[in-house]
Amino acid sequence: MADVPVALIVVMVLALAFDFSNGLNDAANAIATVVGTRVLSPTKAILMSACLNIAGAFAGTAVAKTVGSGIIKPEAFSDLYVLIAALSAAAIWTFLTSFYGLPISASHALIASIVGAGIATAGTDALIASGLFKVLIALLVAPLAGFAIGFVVMTAINWLFRSSNPGRVYNVFGRLQILSAAFMAFSHGNNDAQKTMGIMTMALLVSGRIQEFVVPWWVILLAALAMGSGTAIGGWRVIKTLGMRIAKLRPVDGFAAESSAALVITVASRLGLPLSTTHVISAGITGVGSTRRLSAVRWGIARSILLAWVLTFPVCGIFAWGVAEIIELAT
């Protein structure tokens, strides 16, 4: 350990702290609906989600490569303090919003922080325009896809089961929702844990610990365990917001929302696109709720969530920029 730079150790610790806060805030993504519909108890839902988050983290590294080397030029990370500034801003914002029960995008927080810190130390030339554009498009399109698919899936279910006994429908989708929640938890771990892997791998690369951008197995394990731990503790306030306050959910609604969101997230992960799992599941819930009537969605709560999302980019970007400037002055 004596020859390991202190800055590298700090980056690793902060990366895992961010990953933990991501799991804490995003625990709601996978289980809010299954808890809100009372298909599973909170304890069982959280344990299932934590285990599948960990499993999902081992399902690929395409997103890690995008986050670690597709947004900011690797040479901009030659000073590890850039990563320290970015991770500090992203982790603090995620912890803070979790405390107030606001589901935010950890992806937005991390990407905005990387961009802000990178600009502070290397200028706008450090940005990889094509990669950043691709990521931003994915972040914008994914919620729309979640809303649209959730609306279509729920409409199709309503038509297919239009003559069925309501009690039978409740029982069938009560069981199916356990599977959809599991799918959502796995897909969340697959996309979100990779973001931290990308940062950790880039830190190892620029510090000379590895020679090419290949995510080591132990980095995958640490990121998976950190996110799983955050999920296991659970962001109860965020779970309440997503599962009970946006719209009144039934098991069939939860199944439609989770299945739709998990599908969008899985496709994005295979394409190497980091996106907001929070955005996607929230949009899926809203789309499903809209099939009953627009008034079934509590738009006041949706507006509060939207405000938190809108603030995430500028707050994290400016905060990371400021921290990077302070560190640069101090060193």
C-alpha positions as a printed NumPy array, in Angstrom:
array([[  0.   ,   0.   ,   0.   ],
       [  2.979,   2.287,   0.563],
       [  3.524,   2.884,  -3.148],
       [ -0.14 ,   3.581,  -3.902],
       [ -0.732,   7.327,  -4.413],
       [ -2.955,   8.889,  -1.786],
       [ -4.987,  10.552,  -4.546],
       [ -5.78 ,   7.141,  -6.07 ],
       [ -6.968,   5.803,  -2.712],
       [ -9.166,   8.88 ,  -2.245],
       [-10.67 ,   8.42 ,  -5.726],
       [-11.475,   4.781,  -4.999],
       [-13.078,   5.6  ,  -1.648],
       [-15.126,   8.453,  -3.125],
       [-16.181,   6.297,  -6.078],
       [-17.5  ,   3.618,  -3.727],
       [-19.195,   6.285,  -1.576],
       [-20.942,   7.587,  -4.69 ],
       [-21.894,   4.047,  -5.678],
       [-23.326,   3.477,  -2.197],
       [-25.346,   6.71 ,  -2.398],
       [-26.528,   5.665,  -5.861],
       [-27.85 ,   2.394,  -4.451],
       [-29.408,   4.285,  -1.539],
       [-31.309,   6.678,  -3.808],
       [-32.014,   4.176,  -6.555],
       [-33.252,   1.379,  -4.291],
       [-36.639,   2.885,  -5.072],
       [-36.206,   2.297,  -8.799],
       [-36.518,  -1.459,  -8.528],
       [-38.833,  -1.927,  -5.567],
       [-40.966,   1.197,  -5.119],
       [-43.835,  -0.202,  -7.123],
       [-43.718,  -3.702,  -5.636],
       [-43.727,  -2.152,  -2.139],
       [-46.364,   0.425,  -3.092],
       [-48.703,  -2.299,  -4.315],
       [-47.932,  -4.414,  -1.21 ],
       [-47.002,  -7.443,  -3.292],
       [-43.787,  -7.79 ,  -1.252],
       [-42.887,  -6.525,   2.193],
       [-40.243,  -3.768,   2.218],
       [-37.645,  -6.079,   3.789],
       [-38.09 ,  -8.873,   1.236],
       [-38.174,  -6.39 ,  -1.647],
       [-34.959,  -4.672,  -0.546],
       [-33.072,  -7.937,  -0.055],
       [-34.164,  -9.162,  -3.495],
       [-33.181,  -5.864,  -5.084],
       [-29.768,  -5.767,  -3.38 ],
       [-28.883,  -9.282,  -4.553],
       [-29.981,  -8.633,  -8.139],
       [-28.234,  -5.256,  -8.227],
       [-25.013,  -7.088,  -7.432],
       [-25.712,  -9.758, -10.055],
       [-26.518,  -7.121, -12.68 ],
       [-23.185,  -5.392, -12.112],
       [-21.407,  -8.465, -13.52 ],
       [-23.446,  -8.498, -16.751],
       [-21.234,  -6.216, -18.859],
       [-18.857,  -3.239, -19.002],
       [-19.972,  -1.273, -22.081],
       [-21.399,   1.564, -19.966],
       [-18.202,   1.681, -17.877],
       [-16.15 ,   2.308, -21.021],
       [-18.45 ,   5.145, -22.088],
       [-18.299,   6.898, -18.71 ],
       [-14.58 ,   6.326, -18.192],
       [-13.266,   7.192, -21.622],
       [-16.083,   8.449, -23.843],
       [-17.013,  11.809, -22.285],
       [-13.733,  13.439, -21.259],
       [-10.385,  12.853, -22.981],
       [ -8.227,  10.516, -20.866],
       [ -5.39 ,  13.042, -20.677],
       [ -7.679,  15.405, -18.768],
       [ -7.694,  12.841, -15.962],
       [ -3.897,  12.822, -15.673],
       [ -4.414,  14.735, -12.442],
       [ -6.567,  12.516, -10.252],
       [ -7.875,  15.577,  -8.441],
       [-10.28 ,  16.011, -11.351],
       [-11.938,  12.74 , -10.367],
       [-11.871,  13.673,  -6.677],
       [-13.75 ,  16.903,  -7.428],
       [-16.283,  15.154,  -9.678],
       [-17.006,  12.325,  -7.266],
       [-17.298,  14.677,  -4.277],
       [-19.946,  16.781,  -6.01 ],
       [-21.927,  13.793,  -7.301],
       [-21.887,  11.927,  -3.985],
       [-22.892,  14.937,  -1.859],
       [-25.815,  15.807,  -4.144],
       [-27.039,  12.212,  -4.219],
       [-26.866,  11.838,  -0.429],
       [-28.62 ,  15.186,   0.047],
       [-31.508,  14.428,  -2.299],
       [-31.911,  10.957,  -0.775],
       [-32.295,  12.586,   2.654],
       [-35.131,  14.759,   1.353],
       [-36.783,  11.844,  -0.47 ],
       [-36.203,  13.164,  -3.984],
       [-35.461,  10.545,  -6.653],
       [-32.768,  12.098,  -8.838],
       [-30.545,  10.874, -11.623],
       [-27.199,   9.626, -10.359],
       [-26.159,   9.531, -14.018],
       [-26.893,  13.223, -14.429],
       [-25.04 ,  13.969, -11.195],
       [-21.927,  12.022, -12.173],
       [-21.746,  13.137, -15.803],
       [-22.35 ,  16.799, -14.928],
       [-19.682,  16.591, -12.238],
       [-17.149,  14.992, -14.6  ],
       [-17.822,  17.678, -17.192],
       [-17.585,  20.514, -14.635],
       [-14.353,  19.263, -13.089],
       [-12.85 ,  18.501, -16.495],
       [-13.568,  22.001, -17.808],
       [-12.098,  23.555, -14.663],
       [ -8.766,  21.793, -15.097],
       [ -8.418,  21.271, -18.858],
       [-10.924,  23.611, -20.504],
       [-13.685,  22.759, -22.958],
       [-11.17 ,  21.098, -25.284],
       [-11.171,  18.192, -22.831],
       [-14.736,  17.287, -23.797],
       [-15.385,  14.541, -26.346],
       [-18.274,  16.215, -28.128],
       [-19.588,  13.137, -29.934],
       [-19.57 ,  11.005, -26.79 ],
       [-21.173,  13.695, -24.65 ],
       [-23.856,  14.309, -27.296],
       [-24.668,  10.58 , -27.437],
       [-24.967,  10.393, -23.654],
       [-27.15 ,  13.501, -23.42 ],
       [-29.471,  12.235, -26.149],
       [-29.817,   8.924, -24.307],
       [-30.586,  10.713, -21.043],
       [-33.336,  12.715, -22.758],
       [-34.84 ,   9.977, -24.934],
       [-34.891,   7.201, -22.317],
       [-37.607,   8.774, -20.097],
       [-39.788,   9.432, -23.145],
       [-39.352,   5.797, -24.148],
       [-40.215,   4.694, -20.616],
       [-43.384,   6.789, -20.626],
       [-44.467,   5.661, -24.106],
       [-43.785,   1.955, -23.574],
       [-45.432,   2.03 , -20.135],
       [-48.522,   3.645, -21.656],
       [-48.655,   1.131, -24.534],
       [-48.056,  -1.919, -22.324],
       [-50.719,  -0.841, -19.832],
       [-53.191,  -0.097, -22.624],
       [-52.567,  -3.54 , -24.131],
       [-53.042,  -5.25 , -20.753],
       [-56.288,  -3.358, -20.162],
       [-57.585,  -4.526, -23.55 ],
       [-56.458,  -8.157, -23.168],
       [-57.959,  -8.507, -19.679],
       [-61.013,  -6.309, -20.256],
       [-63.426,  -9.173, -19.544],
       [-61.45 , -10.853, -16.762],
       [-62.427, -11.001, -13.119],
       [-60.639,  -8.163, -11.248],
       [-59.651, -10.511,  -8.408],
       [-58.029, -12.94 , -10.838],
       [-56.158, -10.118, -12.57 ],
       [-54.897,  -8.896,  -9.184],
       [-53.604, -12.346,  -8.249],
       [-51.94 , -13.018, -11.614],
       [-50.109,  -9.722, -11.767],
       [-49.264,  -9.862,  -8.076],
       [-47.082, -12.865,  -8.933],
       [-45.813, -11.436, -12.213],
       [-44.809,  -8.199, -10.506],
       [-42.223, -10.053,  -8.443],
       [-40.564, -11.077, -11.722],
       [-40.777,  -7.575, -13.185],
       [-39.266,  -6.084,  -9.996],
       [-36.441,  -8.616, -10.208],
       [-35.855,  -7.688, -13.878],
       [-35.787,  -4.014, -12.928],
       [-33.294,  -4.594, -10.101],
       [-30.981,  -6.597, -12.368],
       [-31.106,  -4.018, -15.17 ],
       [-30.455,  -1.207, -12.682],
       [-27.322,  -2.918, -11.388],
       [-26.223,  -3.571, -14.948],
       [-26.375,   0.105, -15.952],
       [-25.698,   2.086, -12.786],
       [-22.891,   0.088, -11.149],
       [-20.913,   0.36 , -14.384],
       [-20.676,   4.134, -14.034],
       [-18.567,   3.786, -10.921],
       [-16.536,   1.013, -12.539],
       [-15.678,   3.407, -15.367],
       [-14.346,   6.057, -12.987],
       [-12.327,   3.565, -10.957],
       [-10.844,   1.993, -14.08 ],
       [ -9.88 ,   5.371, -15.514],
       [ -8.159,   6.244, -12.212],
       [ -6.168,   3.01 , -12.399],
       [ -5.25 ,   3.712, -16.028],
       [ -3.989,   7.268, -15.594],
       [ -2.058,   6.304, -12.445],
       [ -0.273,   3.553, -14.363],
       [ -1.803,   0.623, -12.463],
       [ -3.231,  -0.869, -15.655],
       [ -2.085,  -0.412, -19.269],
       [ -5.424,  -0.391, -21.106],
       [ -9.052,   0.382, -20.313],
       [-10.2  ,  -3.045, -19.187],
       [-12.307,  -3.201, -16.027],
       [-10.58 ,  -5.5  , -13.474],
       [-12.721,  -8.17 , -11.818],
       [-12.1  ,  -6.74 ,  -8.347],
       [-13.362,  -3.32 ,  -9.474],
       [-16.594,  -4.964, -10.654],
       [-16.886,  -6.766,  -7.312],
       [-16.304,  -3.64 ,  -5.201],
       [-18.742,  -1.551,  -7.272],
       [-21.363,  -4.285,  -7.085],
       [-21.033,  -4.661,  -3.312],
       [-21.106,  -0.893,  -2.706],
       [-24.274,  -0.44 ,  -4.738],
       [-25.842,  -3.54 ,  -3.234],
       [-25.088,  -2.245,   0.281],
       [-26.745,   1.092,  -0.452],
       [-29.764,  -0.699,  -1.841],
       [-29.908,  -3.017,   1.181],
       [-30.125,  -0.042,   3.533],
       [-32.76 ,   1.462,   1.252],
       [-33.812,   5.041,   0.637],
       [-37.22 ,   4.77 ,   2.315],
       [-38.241,   8.363,   1.612],
       [-37.477,   7.94 ,  -2.096],
       [-39.34 ,   4.618,  -2.148],
       [-42.391,   6.347,  -0.688],
       [-42.215,   9.128,  -3.304],
       [-41.969,   6.766,  -6.283],
       [-44.156,   3.935,  -5.051],
       [-46.981,   5.792,  -3.341],
       [-47.028,   9.484,  -4.194],
       [-46.779,   9.788,  -7.996],
       [-49.816,   7.595,  -8.663],
       [-51.906,   5.008,  -6.848],
       [-50.589,   1.682,  -8.105],
       [-52.056,  -1.787,  -8.435],
       [-49.953,  -4.914,  -9.116],
       [-50.819,  -4.746, -12.814],
       [-49.635,  -1.114, -12.915],
       [-46.379,  -2.024, -11.173],
       [-45.775,  -4.884, -13.59 ],
       [-46.309,  -2.662, -16.638],
       [-44.11 ,   0.152, -15.311],
       [-41.243,  -2.092, -14.186],
       [-41.233,  -4.251, -17.311],
       [-41.213,  -1.21 , -19.577],
       [-38.451,   0.557, -17.644],
       [-36.286,  -2.555, -17.362],
       [-36.548,  -3.151, -21.115],
       [-35.364,   0.395, -21.905],
       [-32.502,   0.147, -19.398],
       [-31.34 ,  -3.257, -20.66 ],
       [-31.207,  -2.096, -24.286],
       [-29.264,   1.032, -23.261],
       [-26.782,  -1.032, -21.244],
       [-26.074,  -3.271, -24.221],
       [-25.431,  -0.162, -26.324],
       [-23.077,   1.285, -23.701],
       [-25.383,   4.195, -22.901],
       [-25.463,   5.458, -19.314],
       [-28.949,   6.693, -18.549],
       [-31.075,   7.673, -15.61 ],
       [-32.818,   4.611, -14.253],
       [-34.741,   6.978, -11.966],
       [-36.014,   8.934, -14.95 ],
       [-37.049,   5.801, -16.785],
       [-39.004,   4.145, -13.964],
       [-40.625,   7.435, -12.941],
       [-41.665,   8.031, -16.546],
       [-42.934,   4.449, -16.753],
       [-45.076,   4.943, -13.639],
       [-46.413,   8.206, -15.036],
       [-47.194,   6.609, -18.404],
       [-49.032,   3.731, -16.748],
       [-50.978,   6.086, -14.484],
       [-51.964,   8.208, -17.465],
       [-53.872,   5.302, -19.035],
       [-56.551,   5.609, -16.347],
       [-56.885,   9.362, -16.463],
       [-54.492,  12.272, -16.271],
       [-55.775,  13.163, -12.823],
       [-54.589,   9.741, -11.578],
       [-51.058,  11.144, -11.685],
       [-50.15 ,  13.532,  -8.88 ],
       [-48.551,  16.11 , -11.122],
       [-47.458,  18.282,  -8.186],
       [-45.161,  15.477,  -6.99 ],
       [-44.014,  14.886, -10.56 ],
       [-43.103,  18.582, -10.841],
       [-41.021,  18.411,  -7.647],
       [-39.133,  15.426,  -9.026],
       [-38.661,  17.202, -12.358],
       [-37.251,  20.256, -10.554],
       [-34.702,  18.072,  -8.755],
       [-33.698,  16.552, -12.104],
       [-33.344,  19.959, -13.743],
       [-31.215,  21.266, -10.876],
       [-28.915,  18.237, -10.865],
       [-26.931,  19.2  , -13.964],
       [-26.093,  22.82 , -13.068],
       [-25.652,  22.182,  -9.326],
       [-23.281,  19.244,  -9.765],
       [-21.436,  20.827, -12.684],
       [-20.84 ,  24.108, -10.859],
       [-20.021,  22.383,  -7.564],
       [-17.473,  20.075,  -9.209],
       [-15.983,  23.003, -11.104],
       [-15.593,  24.95 ,  -7.845],
       [-14.037,  22.024,  -5.961],
       [-11.591,  21.429,  -8.83 ],
       [-10.6  ,  25.107,  -8.824],
       [-10.026,  25.062,  -5.054],
       [ -7.93 ,  21.895,  -5.237],
       [ -5.883,  23.339,  -8.097],
       [ -5.186,  26.509,  -6.111],
       [ -4.29 ,  24.5  ,  -3.019],
       [ -1.832,  22.315,  -4.909]])
